[in-house]
Amino acid sequence: MIKLMHGADLHLDSPFAGLPADQAAARRAEQRSLLERLSQTCREQGCRLLLLAGDLFDARQVYRDTVDALRDALDACGAQVFIAPGNHDCLCPGSPYLTEAWPDNVHIFKTAAVSSVACEPLGCRVYGAAFLQPHCESLLEGFRAQDDGLVNLMVLHGDATQEGSDYNPVSRQQIAQSGLQYLALGHIHKRALSKAGSTCYGWPGCTMGRGFDETGAKGIYVGTVDARTCEMEFLPMGARRYEILQVAATDDPLAAVEAAIPPDAGEDIYRILLTGECERVDLPALYAALEPRFYALSLRDKTVPPVDLWAQADADTLKGGFLRTLKAHYDAASPEQRPVIARAARLGLDLMEGREVSLP
């Protein structure tokens, strides 16, 4: 049984363009700190292999501090490390993968043709390949692992979600025919695990969210694999999150947002969408009241002006009859029941008027 860790898409030195310059610099420093946490987790979990499936760097230009932090983290992780460069950190001239000296426990795949390293003390063989430029045709086409008793693993940056992708398209048929026990992929920033034939494969998503298209917990996979079984588990790395929160503004938007904020939101980056019917929202005042409660905050006003719900109740129409019936129930209802009846009336009106409705 081999214990391994699978990470990908660290995107070190990302610009974090949506943040002020000082916060963007702080976020890049947090990325470097995350490397130490990843290394420590690898040791604590007892992993013998660390598979890094590309896009460790966000671009060709990498800060010296970042290269040093990555080198130190990999040197101290206690595992054999295998890196498959991707489209953002491809092996172009000047790449740190080519110009820097890496620890002895680190192997970087440097050809577009799949190659392998036998780790006989662990009873496995690790395959991999590299992007030599930002775009790459299929690297798995026609591949079949050796069948000599070793557990066959592969680390690869590639797109298993889109046929014809410019980023090493990987098909389920290729995976099923590969003869691998586990294929550690990168490139897709939302985690997934699956199986094709007898081969388990997956991508852990990015290790740290960098925008509102990368919301929620981010991290790595840790698990065990042998010739017959593969068990992988997602492990969050505890990085600062991006989150989108939708709030019905009501007559008191501040109170509505305060009631909806999770208790642990203070270290995260939030986008709050204000919805529903209400009078005009004073966004600057609301931002001033809420901004200190988050690492960073943006507000979006999606509200619409209120309308008289019962304005058409006297009309001699199907709509009028519907509203008269509900208004009678509304007038007789308790304060606790009235919001439910009003909600039913609004949904009914939207349906009659051909509007798109969303149920809670």
Steps between C-alpha positions, in 0.01 A plus 500: 500500500644837392401821681504802271400864476365656180504877450468728199442855381670692778538797259774655713556874445148558369426871452177498706390787279164538675665611824686820598876480447583448868249219539613340173859494629379353829311228312816405309679472833216276620557277197864457606392421856262241360800313360635445850158379612482259207846365584409456865176322409692264272727404790218471755295281266798272442485541121781334305408667169401857420351539151472862378300523180614829354433874513701534817597846369246739353731646235854493363624774731541364852623686808821373658318471833250265339760272342686477830179426693401223258848346504511500882150354529571216259834426661333465841183310398643155574375352171614435146362789294391480136405814307326514161519861370178640355391783274572784748839361612600335172863414432577808293852652502572664835259278693609449864461127431793531259714772660479409870661216694231287662537258794596140433151377595340707221451367146366738234370346179658695216378344175167503318538125454386299801792361701521320832703454816499166682478532879574138581528547880140622489391240248380754246581678179412867440430621148476859387553755225533877465348788308781653295281795404166642620298269275536127470342219296401170658787341694314180587412393147611137454651479851503172692690447826737210551361189662785366711359494851569862595212732586468744210431865577505811283511873567384718212360844429204458269135568429274200560181708463511625140559295189726693263643723774822688422639386837581131460149356456464178699213264420339235718587243234869592522486474878319165492761357261801645684567215743554756779381455856475875556524799265573825688377787282515877518353794305135499616455720807198321647581165656366167372571129533384229263585164347536378141540126461724392785681837517419757766563860400430847626611856549503675839423846363711802577669507840395858579207695358599815311166643391124459516516228235694291755275504805493267800758278668815424302766238565656171394429128484662252736452127471630151448540287192611147425454258211128450577370801691521878495354715776541878481361762739480876461691691767442879527814707544328767708570784260298821490181443301304689239126478561185638334204564729152584373283695745140619472541865597156565666434845648822482705783377274764526774301282739427250221868467411609478863256215555634312198876535563660174621682539833838407347485740204742761636812359337343450159424699186130549438274619223151570632211515253199693627175373352125537542275805519601798708551873485827626354800348682762745625799292389775733630345509847442123497858438386639726774305304762597155370852538358686465835344155548678343200849472358350650184143574393306594190127578485266461203151650503261266315186630672188632327265774621204376705154483342157492658438126522120533506466780242316279250276323748187690383546406133235276345763253378649168598791691651262722697310200634825332603614811688160557668503144635854528637440850639207368701727233648773762554268738688385218728847353555733541795816714464704178471283365216478817292850484340423148373173611341665808349773279355236272346326801346822630347588161355152468354521843338842423354370177349191669354718773348746251351792592723774262603457392861738329740376303797698497827 
